[in-house]
Amino acid sequence: MTHEERNQEILKAIKEVTERVNVSKKAARDFLIQGGIYTKKGKLRAEFGGVRPKKNPESA
């Protein structure tokens, strides 16, 4: 397999996943949760720009 053929296969795979997860809001949300970008509650994780949970000074 040439470099160009490999790239075409990658692009094809990306397109297939994109089509699959864009069928509904739920499918897209589930994909982002599975990928670790969103929490199970649907909140954006801090490392991707979400709000960091406040630390409880009493538990430290």
C-alpha positions as a Markdown table, in Angstrom:
| # | Residue | x | y | z |
|---|---|---|---|---|
| 1 | Met | 0.0 | 0.0 | 0.0 |
| 2 | Thr | 1.4 | 3.4 | -1.0 |
| 3 | His | 1.4 | 6.4 | 1.2 |
| 4 | Glu | -1.4 | 8.0 | -0.9 |
| 5 | Glu | -3.5 | 4.8 | -0.7 |
| 6 | Arg | -3.1 | 4.8 | 3.1 |
| 7 | Asn | -4.1 | 8.4 | 3.3 |
| 8 | Gln | -7.2 | 7.7 | 1.2 |
| 9 | Glu | -8.2 | 4.8 | 3.6 |
| 10 | Ile | -7.8 | 7.0 | 6.6 |
| 11 | Leu | -9.9 | 9.7 | 5.0 |
| 12 | Lys | -12.6 | 7.1 | 4.2 |
| 13 | Ala | -12.6 | 5.9 | 7.8 |
| 14 | Ile | -12.9 | 9.4 | 9.1 |
| 15 | Lys | -15.8 | 10.1 | 6.8 |
| 16 | Glu | -17.6 | 6.9 | 7.9 |
| 17 | Val | -17.3 | 7.7 | 11.5 |
| 18 | Thr | -18.4 | 11.3 | 10.9 |
| 19 | Glu | -21.5 | 10.1 | 9.1 |
| 20 | Arg | -22.3 | 7.6 | 11.9 |
| 21 | Val | -22.0 | 10.0 | 14.8 |
| 22 | Asn | -23.8 | 12.9 | 13.0 |
| 23 | Val | -27.1 | 11.0 | 12.6 |
| 24 | Ser | -28.4 | 12.5 | 15.9 |
| 25 | Lys | -27.4 | 14.7 | 18.8 |
| 26 | Lys | -27.4 | 11.6 | 21.1 |
| 27 | Ala | -25.0 | 9.7 | 18.8 |
| 28 | Ala | -22.7 | 12.7 | 18.7 |
| 29 | Arg | -22.8 | 13.2 | 22.4 |
| 30 | Asp | -22.2 | 9.5 | 23.1 |
| 31 | Phe | -19.2 | 9.6 | 20.8 |
| 32 | Leu | -17.7 | 12.6 | 22.6 |
| 33 | Ile | -18.3 | 10.9 | 26.0 |
| 34 | Gln | -16.7 | 7.7 | 24.8 |
| 35 | Gly | -13.7 | 9.7 | 23.5 |
| 36 | Gly | -13.3 | 11.4 | 26.9 |
| 37 | Ile | -14.1 | 14.9 | 25.8 |
| 38 | Tyr | -17.4 | 15.1 | 27.7 |
| 39 | Thr | -18.3 | 13.6 | 31.1 |
| 40 | Lys | -21.1 | 11.1 | 31.4 |
| 41 | Lys | -23.2 | 14.1 | 32.7 |
| 42 | Gly | -22.6 | 15.9 | 29.4 |
| 43 | Lys | -20.2 | 18.5 | 30.7 |
| 44 | Leu | -17.0 | 19.5 | 28.8 |
| 45 | Arg | -13.9 | 18.1 | 30.6 |
| 46 | Ala | -11.6 | 20.7 | 32.1 |
| 47 | Glu | -8.7 | 19.7 | 29.9 |
| 48 | Phe | -10.8 | 20.6 | 26.8 |
| 49 | Gly | -11.9 | 24.0 | 28.2 |
| 50 | Gly | -14.6 | 23.0 | 30.7 |
| 51 | Val | -14.7 | 24.3 | 34.2 |
| 52 | Arg | -12.4 | 22.7 | 36.7 |
| 53 | Pro | -14.2 | 21.4 | 39.8 |
| 54 | Lys | -13.4 | 23.4 | 42.9 |
| 55 | Lys | -11.2 | 21.7 | 45.5 |
| 56 | Asn | -12.7 | 21.4 | 49.0 |
| 57 | Pro | -10.0 | 22.9 | 51.3 |
| 58 | Glu | -11.4 | 20.8 | 54.2 |
| 59 | Ser | -10.7 | 17.5 | 52.4 |
| 60 | Ala | -7.1 | 18.5 | 51.6 |
